[in-house]
Amino acid sequence: SKFLNDKWMIKNGFLNDVQEHKPWWWNIKVQKLNLSAPLILLPEVSCQKAIEILQEKRYDQAPVVAESGRILGTVTLSNTLTSVMAGNVQFSDPVTKVIYDQFSKIGLEDSLGKLSCILENDHFAIVVHEQMQFNGNGSSFMKQMVFGVVTAMDLLTFVSKNDKQ
C-alpha cells in the first residue's frame, strides 16, 4: 500500500531521509539545477499556436497556467500533435483539451533525492515556489510561481557534470 512505500512517502513529503547509502547529490536542493525560465501557456492558447510556439522555442512541454496563477497542467508537443492528427481535437481548440492534469510539483528548496523519487514514476515535475502576495486592502495570500519543468534528463545531466567520483 502507498503509506508503507518509502518512495511514495518521500514524493508526498512525509519522509526526508530513507536511503541509508545516499548518493552525493541526494540532499542538494532543486534550485542548484539552474533550470531555464519556463515557457508558460495560458489556457486560451489554441492547439495550433501551442504547436507553433513549442516547435519554434524547441520545448517538448509547457505548463498551462491560468491568469490567476493556478497551474492547470502541462501540454506536450507530441500529445497535442497526436490528438490533432487523430481528429480528437481541432487546431482551433484551446490547449486545455489536450492538457495533462496529473502532474507532480516540487519546490526549489526540495532535495534532488525527492525529485529522483518523483521521476521514477513521472516523466517530469513542475518546479514551483510560493510567494506571499498582498492585494489593495492589505490581505495576503500565497501564490505558486512556476520556475521550470524538470525531467530525468535534467537530473542526469546535473549528476554527470558534477560527479565527484
N, C-alpha and C positions, 0 to 999 in steps of 0.2 A: 504494500500500500504506500501511498505518497508520503504519509507522515513519518514513515520509517526509512525513507530513501534519502541518504545524505545529500545527493546531488540536488534533489528537489528542495530539500531544506535550505541549502545554500542559495539556490536560484531565487527562492522566495524570502530570503532574508532571515531565516530562523537560526541558521548556524553560520559561524565565521570560519573556524579552523577545524576541518575534519581530516585533512590529509596529514599523515604523520611525516611523510617524506615529501614535503612540498618542493616544487621546482623553484629556482632562484627568483623567478618573476611572479610567483603566486600572490604576494602581498603588495605588489606595485599597483598604484592607482590607475584607473582607466584614462585619466587625463594625460598620462605620460605617453599615450599612443599618438598624440599630436594629430588628431583627425582633422581633415579639411572641413571647412564650413559646409553644412549640408545644403542640398538643393531641396527647397520646400515647395510643394504644390498646394494650392488652395482647392477646396472641394469642387468648385465650379469649372476648373480646367477641363477641357474636353479630352477624350482619349487621343484624338489625333494630335492635339497640341502637346499632350504629355509625351507621346511617342517622339515627336519632333524635338522637344526640349531634352529628353533623356538621351537621344542619339547625338544631338548637337553638343551637349555638355559631357558626353561619354560616361554617363551614370547607368548603372543597372537597375537601381531602385531609388525611390524618393518617398519620404514621409509625406502624408497628406494631413495638413493642419488647418483647422477652422480658424476664422478671423479671431475668435475668442482665445486662441492658443491651444485648444483641446486637440490632442493627437487622435486622429480618426483611424489611422492605419498606414499601410505602405502600399505603393504601387510599384510593380516591377515591369520592366520593358517587355520581357518575354511573355508574361501573363496577359498584358494589355494587347500585344500583337496577336497572340493566340486567340484571345477572346474575340477580337475584331474579325480575324480571318475565319473563325468558326461561325461567325454570324450571331454570336451570343450578345454582342453589343455593337452599337454603331460608332463610327468615328466621332460623331457629334455628341455622343453620350458623355456625361461627366465621369471623371475618374472614379467617383465613388461607386460606380457599378462594377469596377474590377479591383476594388481595394481588398487587401489582406487586413482584416481587423484583428487577427490573432497575432500578437507580437509581444516581445519582452522589452522592458525598459531597464536601463542600467544607469546609475548616476556616475558623474565624473569622479566622485570620491570612492566609489566601489572598487574592489580589487579585480585584478586580471584573473584571479582564481575563480571568483564568482562569474565573471564573463565567460571563462572556459566552460564552466558547468552549464551556462545558458546555451552556449554554442554547440554543445553536444546534441541538443535536440532542435535548436532553431538555426536557420540559415543566417540570421543577423539579429542584432539588438539595436534598439534606438537609444542613443545616449542623451540623457536629459539632465537638466539642472533646474532646481526650483529657485524661484526668485520671489521675494515679497514685493507686492505692488500695492500702491495706495491710490484710491480714487479721490475725487474732488471733496468729498465730505470727511476725508481722513480715515475712513475704514480701510483695512488691509485685507489682502487675500494672497494665496500662494498661486503662482503661475509656473507651469513647467515650460521651459525653453528647450527646444531640440538643438543639441550641439553636434549631432552627427549620427551616422549609421555605421555600425562596426560589424565586420564579418570575421570568420575564422581566418581568412587570408590576412586581414589587418593584424590579428594577434600573432599569427605565424611569422609575418614579416618583422614585427617588433622583436619577437623572441630570437629569430635568426640573426638579425642585425646587432643585437645586444647580448648575444650569448656569451657568458663569462667562462665557459669551459674551454 
